[in-house]
């Protein structure tokens, strides 16, 4: 027994180390896609201080006001933000660590399962550690799981998997203690229930966990005593009640029936089409799990919906294959228990996201929990083959052993290779666009990544592919494509084409405030200020809390000598984004409203962020206040910065008022040079050279 325990510990350590080695190159991967919505732009999870109110705010981070959204996952993201802000290293450390702990518990569960399914005298029992180890490592290092582990926001899938397998593990320990006759250890049962709640709080598909545990009990556990048989009957009732209880929790968290089906009006498929499409997705998932080369993995797939049982033809075949797998699982309950368990577990944990719910058709990260037992039957079969041929002179056993040793290494290399695609948005979305040329999402996001790098000519070509794509997830995807084209043309200064494409984007997404924001900018640059103001205000009516819209309409009013209106919006922008630029705009408004003392007080908080810009604003405030002493002090500071080489005079000139800005924004160049030179002429020797430079600028 002691040898077995040491072997178990050794295998557990190897598994954990393997996970960290395989994912070692993921720690510097940036945020991607939904990370922007759920983390970077999510004010609810930005936990500045560890407080009850801050944690409560993170809990209520749902898409609907006052609703809870995956609270356990949201809390972990909030704590990550508290300690790491937007440095992704800490987020990846949590994701990989959670995956490593999940791997450990899965290994222990499979180990217990093998020992309960097969009697001690069977040929499999002595190999229980090896079967558990290889089954687990093929799951843990499967490249398909990079979408759950490396893609930060899919921590939700990882945590749901972690707490699901922990719940099952503690249930197993409780059942073993229950069976022993020494008295059931209630603590294990409490831990199992607690982990079940944590799983559901991480992601909603854990709603099936109680039923999955019941199926595990039905397949794996032996019930010899009357107490165990009574327990089984109780579990049947609890399993049937579980969906009702879970739906009650869903309602308590603010969910409604409408939310479950909401969005079909914007989808290219109906509930029926989704139901008949998902068997194809399940078969593809199984193929990816057993042949997970990085070339087959992508954030986007050209997965076409099924419109009928033979459209496309493989629809009916996939449905029949799923039905056949169910028959195999049922038929094998007594004789092929690990096979039945693997099949039932896979389909049960896919049942929520493969149902009529209005979700997208295909995502690789959905396989994280469903695939946990999928390699157990295969490894058990290989073990049997090795035992049958162990006395044979055939080369088959040697070949199998070599393959068994190499396969985890290949999987680990696949993880490492796939992580390279996550190194930048450009790489990830270029990969997606190439692998799914018919899908609009890959092209639109690849276009955005190119725009972020200023590669607008390339972006335009990619955008044109996007509008020709025929597979989309939501009708609004075409709005995004035309939005991107409008943005590219705006950057290329072709305002007419930019306007046309933004208006086209509104046909697909008339409620996107960002389109109205950019149309406001386009019309403003075209000189149609009335239309610009109208589009800005329309955008704000759709999203009054938009930082960008409040900023842009505030600056629009500031440029058009309407400081009171500008102050209203720029103050709102500053309240949401307490950064130097926001403070500068508000201070400018305060100067315009002759509230110079308030402007000075605000600017003093941020002057170290940009000593030149804020020094100029302070100088302007003091100039308007006729505060000669402080004005001279600020100008001398600027002069000394020029002399020391911290800044050039040209840099200062570049920060002065632009021609299209109102007079209260700050100094004009000739005005500043005159005041600056007068001030410097009162100073001593070291500024003489600067005075001569100023004379040159005046000329």
N, C-alpha and C positions, 0 to 999 in steps of 0.2 A: 504493500500500500504506500509505503514511504517513497519508493522509486517512482510510482505513478504520480504522486503529488509533486515531486521534483520535476518530472517531465512536463507536467501541466504548467508549472511556473515558468519553466524554460520556454515553452511554446508561447505562453502569454507575453513574455518579454520580447520575443522575436516578432510577434504580431505588432505590438505597439511601436517598436523601433522601425519596423518595415513601413508603417503608415507615415511616420515622420520623415523617413528618408525619401519615400516616394513623393511626398508633398513638400519637400524642402524648398523647391523652386517656386512655390506659390505665394510665399509670404510678402513679396513685393508687388504682387499683382494689384492693379488699381480697382476702383469701383467700376461696375458695368451695369448698363441697362436699368433694371428695376432698383438697383442700389441707389440710384439718383433719387427716385421717388420715396423709397422706404427709409433711406438713411440720410443722404446728403441734403435733400430739401425737406426732410421731415422734421419740423420744429418740435413735434411732440416727443421725439426720442433724444433731443439735445439737452441732456441732463447736466446742467452747469454745477449744481450742488446736490449731494446725496440727501434728499429730503422726502418726506411723505408726499408732499404736493408734486414734486418732480417725478417720483415714481408713479403716482396716480396719473399724471399727464401722459407718461409713456404707455400706461395700460390702455388709456382711451385714445388710441391712435388709429382708429378705424376710418374707413372712407366716408362714413356718415357721422355727423357730429354726435358726440355722446356715446358712440359705440366702441366696444372693446374689439381689438383685432390681434389675434394670436398673442395674448398678453405675455406668455413666458418668453417667446422669441423677442418681442418688443422690449421687454425688460433687459434681456442680455445685450441687445443693441444699444440701449440707453446707457447701460453701465460701461460698455465699450467706448461710447462717445465721451462719457465723463472722464475716462482715463486716457483715451487715445485721440480724442477729437476726430479728425478725418485722416489720421495716419492708419493705413490699412493693415499694418503689421499685426496690431493687437486683434483686429477682427479675424484675420486669417489664423492667428494662434488659437483663438477660441474655436473656430470651425474645425481645424485639424485635430485639436485636442478632443473635441466632442466626438469626432469620427473615430479616434483611437480608443476612447472609452467604449463607444458602441461596439467596436471590433472585439474588445475584451469580453464584454457581456455576451455577445453573440457566440464567441468561442465557448464560454462556460455553458450557455444554453444548449448548444449542439452537443457538447460533451455529455451533459446530463441526459439529453434526448437519446443518444446512441446507447447509453448504458441502461436506459429504461426500455427502449424498444427491443434490444437484443439481450437474451439471457447470458449469464456469465460464462456458460459453457459454449456459446456460439463462437464462430471464427472471427466475428467483428468486435466482440467486447475487448479483447486485448489490444485492438487497434483503435480504440475509441479516441485517444488523444490525437493520433495521426489523422483520423477521419475528420475530427473537429477542426484540427489545425489547417489542413488543406482546404476544407470547405469554407473556412472563415477567411483565409488569406486570398482565395480567389474572389471572394466578395469584397474584401477590404481594399484590394489593389485593382479592382475592376475600373478601367478608365471611364466607363459610363458615369461613375459617381463623381467625377470632377465637376460636373454641373451642379451637384449638390454641395460639394465641399469647397471648391475654389471660388465659385460664384457666391459672394458673401451673403446676399440676402436669402439664398436657399438654405441657410442655417436652419430655417424653419423646418425643412424636410429632415435635416440631420437630427435636430433636437426631438422631433416627433418619433424618429426611428430609435434614438437613444433611449427615450423614456418608455417606448413600447417594449423594447427588448429587456429593459430593466424590470418593467412590470411583470413580464412573463417569467423572468429569472426568479424574482421573489415569490411569484405564485408557485413555481416548481419547488422551491425550498419549503414553502408552507405545505404543499401537498405531500412532500416526502416526510415532513414531520408529522403530518396528519395520519399518514399511512403507518408510521412506525409504531403507533400505539402508545408512545410515551407522552402523548399530549401535543396537540397542534400548537405551534408557536405563532401566536396572533400577530406578533410584530412583523413577521414576513408578509402576512395578508394586508396589514395596514400599509406597509411600504409598497406593495403591489398596487393597491388602490390609489395611493398618493401619486405614484409614477404614472398611472393611467390618466389621472387628472392633468398632470404636467404635460403628457403627450398630447392630449386634446387641446391644452392651452398653447401648445407650440404650433400645431397645424390641425385643421378640422378633420382630415382623413383618418385620424386616430380614433374617430367615433366607432370604428369597427373593431377596436382592440378587445373589448369584452367578449364579443362573439368569436374573435380569433382565439382567445384564451380558452373559451368553451370548446372550440374545435380541437385545440391542442389536447385538452383533457380527454375528449372523446376518442382521439386517435392514439395518443401515447400512453396515457395513464391506465393502469390496471385497477379495476374496482372489485375487490374480493369480499370486503366486509359490507354489512348492511349500512353502516355509517357512510361509507364511500358511495354506495348506490344512492342513498338519500341525498348526499351532497351533489351528485351528478344531476338528479332531478331538480334540485334547487337552482343549479347553474343553468339548466335549460330555461327556466322561467326568467332568471336574471338576464340571460343572453337575449331573450325575446323583449325584455323590458329596456335593455340598454339603449336602443335607438330612440325610444320614447324619452328616457332620462336625458340623453345627449341633446335631443331636440329642445327639451325644456331648458337646458343650459344655454343652448344657442339663442333661444328667445330671451332668456334672462340677460344675455350679453348685448341685447339690442337688435338681434337678427330678426328678419321677417320672412314670410313666405315669398313675398315679391322679390326680395333680394336674391333668393335662390335661382329664380328664372330671369331676373332683370338682365338686360343686355342682349337678348336674342334679336331684338329689333335692329341691332347694330352688327349682328353676326351674319356670315354668309351661309349659315346652316341652321336647320330647325332642330328641335329636340330629337325627333325621330332620326334625322340624318346623323346626328351626333352618336346616337345609340348604335346604329349599324356601322358607323365608321370605326368605333373604338376597338372591336375585335381585331381589325387590321393593325391598329396601333399596338395592341398587346402582343401579337405575333412578331411584329418588328422589334419590340422591346426584348423579347426572348432571344431573337437572333442577335441583337446587339450585345446582350449580356454574355452570350457564348462566343461571340466573335467581335470583341470591342476594340478593333483597331481605330486609332484616332481619325483616320480618313472617313470613318462612318459616323463620327460624332460631330454634332454641330448644335449651336444655340437655335438654329432654324432648320426646318426640314421641308422639302417639297411634298408635304403630306396632303393629298387631295381628298376632299370629303367624299363619302359615299352617298349617292342620291337614290340608290335602289339596291336590291339584293345582288344584281349583276352589273352594277354601274359604280365603280369599275368591277370587272369580273371576279377579282380576288376577294371581294366583299363576302360573298356566300361561302367561299372556301375558308376564309378566316373564321366565320361564324361556326362552321362545321368543325374546324380544328379546335376552337375553344370548347365547343360542346363535347368533343371527343376527349379532351383533356379532363373535363369534369367527370365523364364516365370512368376514365382511368383512375381518377382520384377516389371516386366512390368505390369502384371495384377493388382497389388496392388497400382499403382501410385496414383490413385484417392481416394481409400477407406482406404488403409493400408499404409499410407505415411511413417511412421517410419520404417516399415519392408522393404519397397522398398529402402529407403535411406540406411539402414544398409547393404543390399545385394549389391547394386550398389557400395557403398563406399568400401566395402571389396574387390570386384573383380577389381575395377578400380585401387586401390593402390597395388594390387598384379599383375596387368597386365604386368608391366615391368619385374619384376623378375620371372614371370611365362611364359615368352614369349620364342622366339627362341634364345635369347641372350645366349652366351656361359658362363653361370653361373652354379654353383653347384645346384643340384636338390632340396635340402631341408635345410632350416635354420629357427629356431624358431624366431629369431629377426626380420624376415621379416613381422611379424604380428603386429608390433608396431602401425603403422598408419592405416593399413587396418581394424583393429579390434575396432576402436574407437567407432563406433555406434552399435556394435554387440549385446550389452546387452540391448539396449533401447527397442526393441520390446518385449523381455522377461519380463522386469520390467513393461512395460505398460500392458502386459497381466496379470501379477500377480496383479497389481493394480485393474484391471477390476474385477478379481475373488474376491478380497477382498471386493470391493464395492457391488458386486452381493450378497455375502454371509454375508454382515455386520449385517443384521437383523435376520440372521438365527441362530438357536441354535446349528448348526453344529460346530464341533471342527476344521474344515478346516481352517477358518480364523486365529485361534490362532496358529495352526501348521505352517501356511505360514509365519506369523509374526515372530515366533521364528526362523524359517529357514532363513528368510531374515536378521535377526539380527546376526545369527551365521555365515552365509556364508562369509561375508567380513572378519570376524575373522579367518576363516579357510584359506581363500586366503592369508591373511597377514602372518599366520603361515607358509603357503607353501612357500612364498617368503623368510622368515627367514630360513627355512629348506634348500631350494635350494641354498641360499647364502653360506651355510656351505660347499658345494661342491667346491666353488670358493676360499676357504681359502688357498689352495696350488695347484700347478700343479699336484702333486701326487694324491690328492683326486679327482680333476676334471677329470683327464684322466683315473684313475682307474674306476670311475663311468661310463665314456663314453665307455670304453672297455667292461665292464660287461653288459651294456645295449645294445651295438651294437657289439656282438661278431663276426659278419661276415664282419664288416667294418675295413679296414686296418688303417684308421687314428687314431682311438682310441688306438689301440695297439702300433703304432709307437710313439705316444706322451707319452703314459704311460711308454714305454721303456725309452724314453729320461728323463722322470721325475725320474725314478729309477736310471738311470746312474748319474744324478746330485747328488744323495744321496750316490753314491758309491755302490749301491746294484746290482752288475753286474751279479751275478748268477741268480737272479730273472729277471733281464732285459733280459737276454738271452732267457729265457722261453717265455717271452712276445713277443720278436722279432720273435721267431719261429711261434707263432700264427699269427703274422702280415703277413708273407710271404704266409701263407695258406689262408688268408682271400680272399673272392671273390668279395667284394663290395669295389670299390675305386672311387675316384673323378678325379684323373689324373693318367696316366700311370706312371708318375714319383714317385707316392706314393710307388711303389715297390722298386724304387731306394733308397728311404729314409729308407725302412725296411732293405734292405741289407747293407746300410750305417751304420745303428745302430748296426747290427750284427758285422760288421767289427770293429766298435768302441769298442764294448764290448770285442771282442777277443784281440784288441790292449791293452786294460786296463788289461786283464788277461794274457798278455805277450805271447799269442799264435799268433805270427806274421804271420805264414804261413796261418792260417785260416782267420786272419784279411785281409791279402792281397787278398785272394780268394774272400771274400765277397765284398771288395771294388771294385774289378774288375767286379764282378757281378752287383754291383750298377751302374757302368758306362753303362751297357747294357740298362738300363732304363732311365738314365739321364746323357748323355755324356757331358752336358754343365754345370754340377755342379762343380764349382771351389773347393768347400770344399772337394769333394772326391779326387781330385788330390792333395790337400794339405795333406790329411791324408795318401795317398799312398806315398807321398814324405817322410813323417815321418816314415812310416813302412819300406820302402826300406833303409832309412838312418840308422835305428836301426838294419837292417839285414846286414849292411855293403856294400850295393850296392849303392855307392854314386853317380855314374853316373846316374842310374835310378832315384834316389831321386831328383837330380837336374832337370832332365827332367820333372818329374811330377810337381815339384814346378813351373817351368817356364810355363808349359802347363796351370796350374791353373791360373797363372797371366795373361796369354793371354786371358782367359775368363773373368777375373775380376781383372784388374790392380790396382783397388783402394782397394782391400781387405786388411784390416788391418792385419788379421791373416796371409795371405800368404806373405805379405811384411815382417812381423816380422819373420816368420819361415825361409824363404829363406835367410834373412839377417843373422840370427843366424847360419844357415847352412854354409854360406860363412865365418862367423867369426870363427867357429870351425875348418874350413879347411884352415886357413891362407890366406884368400882372403879378407883382410880388405877394399880394395877399393870398391869391389862389395858389400860387406856387408854394407858399409856406405851408398851407394845409396838407398838400400831398407829400412834400418833401419831409415834413415832420413825421408823417406816417411811415415813410420809407426809413427814416432814421430810427424810429421806434422799433422797427423790425430788423434793421441791419445796422447795428451800432459800429460802423466802420468810419475811417477817416474821410472817404469821399462823401458819405452821407452827411457827416458833420460839416464839411466844407460847403455843401449846398444849402444847408439850413442856416449856417452863419452868413452866407451871401444874402439870403432872404432877410435875415435880421438886419443886416446893414441897409438893405433896400428900404426897410420899414423904419429906419432911423433908430433901431434898438441896438445901439452900438455896444453898450455895456454887456448885454446878453451875448452878442456875437463874440466879444473878447473872451468871456467866460467859457463859452463852448470851445473856441479854437484852442485855448490854453490846454485843454484836455488831450488834444491830438497833435500838438505842434511837433512832437518828436517823431511822428509817423512820416512827416514830410516837412522838414524845417523851412524849406524854401517857399513852398506853396502857402503854408500857414503863416509864415513870417510876412509874406506879401499881404495876406488877408488882414492880419493884425495891423500892419502898417497902414492899410487903407482905412480900417476902423479908427485908428488914432488920428489919421489925417482928417477924416470927416468930423471927429470930435474936437479938432483943433488942439490935440494933446501933443504939443511939439516935443516934449521931453521923451515920451514913449515912442513917438514916431521916429525920432533920431536914434533911439536905442535899437529899434528893430532894423533900421537901415544899416546901421554900423555892424550889426550881427551878420547881415547879408554880405556886406563888404568884406568882412573878415573871412567868411566862408569862401569867397572868390579868391582872396589872396592866398588862403591855405590850400587851395586846389580842390576843396570838397565839391565845389560847383563852379560852372563857368557862367560868365555874364550872359552868354547866348542862351543857356538853360533858363536863367531868370527871365530873359526876354520872352522865351517861349511860353512861360506860365502867366504872362500878363493878359489883360482882357483881349478877347478876339473881336474882330470887327463887327460881328453880328450879335454881340452881347450888349445889353444896356449899360449905361454909364456907371450904375452903382455896383457893377460886378467887381470893379477894381480899376487900377491905373491903366491909362493908355500908355504906349511906349514913350512918346515924347514927354508926357506929363511925368512919368516915373523918372526918366533920365534927368529931367530938370530938378526935381526934388532930391533925387539921389545925389547928384553932383553938388548941389548946394549944401547938403548935409556933410558930404565928404570934405568939402573945402574948409569946413570948420575943424576937421581932424588934423592929426599930425603926420609926420613924415611917411609912415609906412603906407599911407593911402594915396600918396601923390601919384604913383604909377597908375593906380586904378582910375584916378580923376582923368588922366590923359586918355585911358582906354574909353572912358565915358564920352569924352569929346569926339573921339573917333566914331562912336555909335551915333552921336547926334548928327554928325555930318552925313 
